[in-house]
Amino acid sequence: MFIRCLFLLPFLSIAAAAQSAVRIEIREVDLVNQTFAIHADIASAVAGYQLDVSGVTVTAVHGGLAEAANFQTSFSCVSGPCRILSFGFGTQIATGSNGTLCVVEFDCPAADCFSGVTICLTQEVFADPTGTQLISEVGPCSAGIVGLSYCSGNGSATACPCANLSLTGGCANSSGAGGRLSAFGSLSAASDDITFSASGLLPGQPVLLFSANNAVAGGSGVLFGDGLRCAGGFVRRLGVSPPDAAGNASWGPGLRVVGGWNGGDIRRFQGWYRDPGGPCGSGFNLTQGLEVVFAP
């Protein structure tokens, strides 16, 4: 059932207890799979909430803390921003909970996700089990991931060297995950604001981001180390980054000069990283490939 207002929580009062707080923010925007997560830090029990999503059209809402608490969740995109409504019948999200509140699936404007989108959360209302409105805070709008992921280690491209498949990113490394490369910002070459991040890497083991003109083997890649070489031809090194304790690394903005791209150019990007204890014994691995078509 689609609902535009929180009339299913008529007990909601305007007063807010100063000691109650909820903070939400957008995370893990994926324009390839057209999903993002709403992360929540909850300092006081939540019995229901509503919020608006702008920048994209919501097509499904599921999972996370709300589903675990048996909340009933609906959404409506009849006019203006899409509204999400979620509440429990005698259930609540417990004080001290933090993590993904829900996962949102979406469509991009004009069905064009790769021109980049900006997603915002607004008009949030959270209620505690007594009907008191909680003080809440919303993180900044989030620009979606840009580019087209290809040559992954999930078996859809060339088979990984030693059956080290991974559901996301490149072939699996010694952590059991695959390194995943993502790009953020806009596709404008003139703006030079594109940034890259890689996750699923090995903390402290350096990773090189490089660009190339071609998708190797038609985009399927060839065996290289513990992974697949996906990008080749006129290779340019864009920088080495040491992953943090969580295995994340980042580059940019301001990469255009060293990368040498202009509006209309197509570049393929990939991360090449050390993995001394890798499953195939080569000592290194790679992320999947990422194809970006730059605009002027």
Secondary structure by P-SEA (a helix, b strand, c coil): ccccccccccccccccccccbbbbbbcccccccccccccccccbbbcccccccccccccccccccccccccbbbbbcccccbbbbbbbcccccccccccccbbbbbcccccccccbbbbbbcbbbbbcccccccccccccccccccccccccccccccccccccccccccccccccccbbbbbbcccccccccbbbbbccccccbbbbbbbbccccccccccccccccccccccccccccccccccccccccccccccccccccbbbbbbbbbbbccccccccccccbbbbbbbcc
